[in-house]
Amino acid sequence: MATINEIAFPVNRPVDFVITSDTVMNSFFNPQLGTQIYAMAGMKTQLHLIANKPGTYFGQSANFSGDGFSDMHFNAIATATPADFDSWLDKVRASGRALDASATAELEKPTIAAPVSYYGSFEGDPFQNYIDKFMGKGEAMRDALHGADAAPAGEAMPGMSGHSG
């Protein structure tokens, strides 16, 4: 399952977040849970959180990233009991929506104030797909930054030593 702008977990249960971005650098910030961590395109960052009291904890993007930035927020819900968490899971799974290629393409379009969305299932590994977009792209990125006649990966450019520190 997958969710947009809402996450839930049982109170007093450690949660491991693995975070990335598809485009600009951004920041995952949940002040009541005491944290901020950056999300960067093609990179994984990890964050471990725990809520010691049930409740809804406000989270937001804390890195200016263009139009709609002020509406980039989410709720982290610490459920009082495991049964409450199971009920939330059932609600998400019952959405009947799949995070497939078509849904992903829609989510990648710019939006402002996107609503909470639930996906009861997903295809493949969407998170890893975002990471993989940037793997093996070194040559294309080098060419875009330095021109197509840049030295191939692992070779020194003229006037530069082959040493990497």
C-alpha positions as CSV (number, residue, x, y, z in Angstrom):
1,M,0.0,0.0,0.0
2,A,1.0,3.6,-0.4
3,T,-0.3,6.9,0.9
4,I,0.1,10.6,0.0
5,N,0.2,13.3,2.7
6,E,-0.7,10.9,5.6
7,I,1.1,8.2,7.4
8,A,0.0,6.2,10.5
9,F,1.8,4.0,13.0
10,P,1.1,2.6,16.4
11,V,2.2,4.7,19.4
12,N,5.5,3.5,21.0
13,R,6.5,1.6,17.9
14,P,9.8,2.7,16.2
15,V,9.3,3.7,12.5
16,D,12.0,3.5,9.9
17,F,11.6,6.0,7.1
18,V,13.6,5.8,3.9
19,I,13.3,9.0,2.0
20,T,14.2,10.2,-1.5
21,S,13.2,12.8,-4.1
22,D,12.5,12.6,-7.8
23,T,13.6,16.1,-8.5
24,V,14.6,19.0,-6.2
25,M,16.2,18.7,-2.8
26,N,13.5,18.8,-0.1
27,S,13.2,18.4,3.6
28,F,11.0,16.1,5.7
29,F,10.2,18.0,8.9
30,N,8.0,16.8,11.7
31,P,8.8,19.2,14.6
32,Q,6.6,17.4,17.3
33,L,8.5,14.2,16.7
34,G,11.7,16.2,16.8
35,T,13.3,15.9,13.4
36,Q,14.2,17.2,10.0
37,I,16.0,15.3,7.3
38,Y,16.8,16.1,3.6
39,A,15.4,14.2,0.6
40,M,17.7,14.4,-2.4
41,A,17.1,13.1,-5.9
42,G,18.6,9.7,-6.5
43,M,19.8,9.3,-2.9
44,K,18.4,7.5,0.1
45,T,18.3,9.0,3.5
46,Q,17.0,7.2,6.6
47,L,15.2,8.5,9.6
48,H,14.0,6.7,12.7
49,L,11.0,8.1,14.7
50,I,8.8,7.1,17.6
51,A,5.8,8.8,19.0
52,N,5.4,8.3,22.7
53,K,1.8,9.7,22.8
54,P,-1.1,9.0,20.5
55,G,-2.1,11.9,18.3
56,T,-1.8,13.6,15.0
57,Y,1.6,15.2,14.4
58,F,2.0,17.9,11.7
59,G,4.7,17.4,9.2
60,Q,5.8,19.6,6.3
61,S,8.3,20.3,3.7
62,A,10.9,22.7,5.2
63,N,12.8,23.5,2.1
64,F,11.5,26.0,-0.4
65,S,10.9,24.2,-3.6
66,G,8.7,26.5,-5.8
67,D,4.9,27.1,-6.3
68,G,2.8,25.3,-3.8
69,F,5.6,25.0,-1.2
70,S,3.4,26.4,1.6
71,D,0.9,23.6,1.0
72,M,3.4,20.7,1.2
73,H,2.4,19.2,4.5
74,F,1.2,15.9,5.9
75,N,-0.2,14.3,9.1
76,A,1.7,11.6,11.0
77,I,-0.9,9.7,13.0
78,A,0.2,7.8,16.1
79,T,-2.6,5.5,16.8
80,A,-3.5,4.7,20.4
81,T,-3.8,0.9,19.9
82,P,-2.7,-1.7,17.4
83,A,-6.4,-2.2,16.6
84,D,-6.7,1.5,15.7
85,F,-3.6,1.1,13.4
86,D,-5.2,-2.0,11.8
87,S,-8.4,0.0,11.1
88,W,-6.3,2.7,9.4
89,L,-4.6,0.0,7.3
90,D,-7.9,-1.5,6.3
91,K,-9.1,2.0,5.2
92,V,-6.1,2.4,3.0
93,R,-6.3,-1.0,1.5
94,A,-10.0,-0.6,0.8
95,S,-9.4,2.5,-1.4
96,G,-9.3,0.2,-4.4
97,R,-6.7,2.3,-6.1
98,A,-3.4,1.0,-7.3
99,L,-0.3,3.0,-7.5
100,D,0.5,1.9,-11.1
101,A,2.3,3.6,-13.9
102,S,-0.7,5.8,-14.7
103,A,-1.2,6.9,-11.1
104,T,2.5,7.6,-10.7
105,A,2.5,9.7,-13.8
106,E,-0.4,11.8,-12.4
107,L,1.4,12.2,-9.1
108,E,4.6,13.4,-10.8
109,K,2.7,16.4,-12.3
110,P,3.0,19.7,-10.4
111,T,0.2,20.2,-7.9
112,I,-0.7,22.7,-5.2
113,A,-2.4,21.5,-2.0
114,A,-2.6,17.8,-3.0
115,P,-5.2,15.9,-1.0
116,V,-4.5,12.9,1.2
117,S,-4.6,9.9,-1.2
118,Y,-4.6,6.1,-0.5
119,Y,-3.4,3.3,-2.7
120,G,-4.3,-0.2,-1.6
121,S,-1.6,-1.7,-3.8
122,F,1.3,-0.8,-6.0
123,E,3.3,-2.2,-8.9
124,G,6.9,-3.1,-8.5
125,D,9.0,-1.0,-6.2
126,P,8.1,2.6,-6.7
127,F,10.7,3.9,-4.3
128,Q,13.6,2.0,-5.9
129,N,12.4,3.1,-9.3
130,Y,13.1,6.7,-8.3
131,I,16.6,5.8,-7.1
132,D,17.3,3.7,-10.2
133,K,16.4,6.7,-12.4
134,F,19.7,8.2,-11.3
135,M,21.9,5.1,-11.3
136,G,24.0,4.5,-14.4
137,K,23.1,8.0,-15.6
138,G,26.6,9.3,-14.8
139,E,27.6,9.7,-18.4
140,A,24.4,11.5,-19.4
141,M,24.7,13.8,-16.4
142,R,28.4,14.5,-17.2
143,D,27.5,15.3,-20.8
144,A,24.7,17.6,-19.7
145,L,27.0,19.4,-17.2
146,H,30.3,19.5,-19.2
147,G,29.4,18.8,-22.8
148,A,29.4,15.7,-24.9
149,D,33.2,15.8,-25.4
150,A,33.9,15.4,-21.6
151,A,36.2,12.5,-20.6
152,P,34.5,9.1,-20.0
153,A,33.9,8.1,-16.4
154,G,37.1,7.1,-14.7
155,E,39.4,9.0,-17.1
156,A,41.1,12.3,-16.3
157,M,40.1,15.4,-18.2
158,P,43.1,17.1,-20.0
159,G,45.1,19.1,-17.5
160,M,43.7,17.2,-14.5
161,S,45.4,14.5,-12.5
162,G,43.9,11.0,-12.3
163,H,43.9,11.2,-8.5
164,S,40.6,11.3,-6.7
165,G,40.7,12.1,-3.0
